[in-house]
Amino acid sequence: MSKLPTTPDKPTLTAEEEARIDEVLKSDAPAPLKALEVVTTALAPMVRHYAALEAAKTPEQRAEEARQQQVDAERRAKEKRDKQTAKWRKLYGKWCSCDTWLLESEAVPLALEVQPSWLLPIIDADALLKLAISCAGYCCRS
């Protein structure tokens, strides 16, 4: 890898930027606008610094960064999937211990990590009636 350009660790303001900050501070503008203008002007050297660093990168460095970003994105996606799977497994365990009367009609969708409510519109009228009767029977027993 090639060396990055030698730049100061702390970029400094140019004379024009310092003059602009003084002008803004002495103006009659509202305080929030003054603050925004001062911050924007004060950050300009950092922007220039990072632009210079980016311009000095070789194509190999950029390709390596792109590969690293891809690896990081895949890792985050896997972590998200694992977290969702753990959430579904916890829901499944809790649901199975609470609502045993629904295990026959909704346990499979839960095991497949699909929300159980998607099944209700698909059930035909006879199955829905049986489900309602089983619910009523379960509620009366409790």
CORNORTA-V85536 format. One record per pair of residues at least 6 apart in sequence whose ideal C-beta (glycine too) atoms are under 6 Angstrom apart, sorted by the first residue. I is the first residue (numbers start at 1). J is the second residue. If there is no record, write none. Layout:
BEGIN
i-><I;I>
j-><J;J>
END
This chain:
BEGIN
i-><2;4;4;5;5;7;11;11;11;13;17;17;20;21;21;24;24;24;88;92;101;101;106;106;109;109;110>
j-><58;53;56;52;56;49;45;46;49;45;41;44;41;38;41;34;37;38;113;110;134;138;116;119;116;119;116>
END
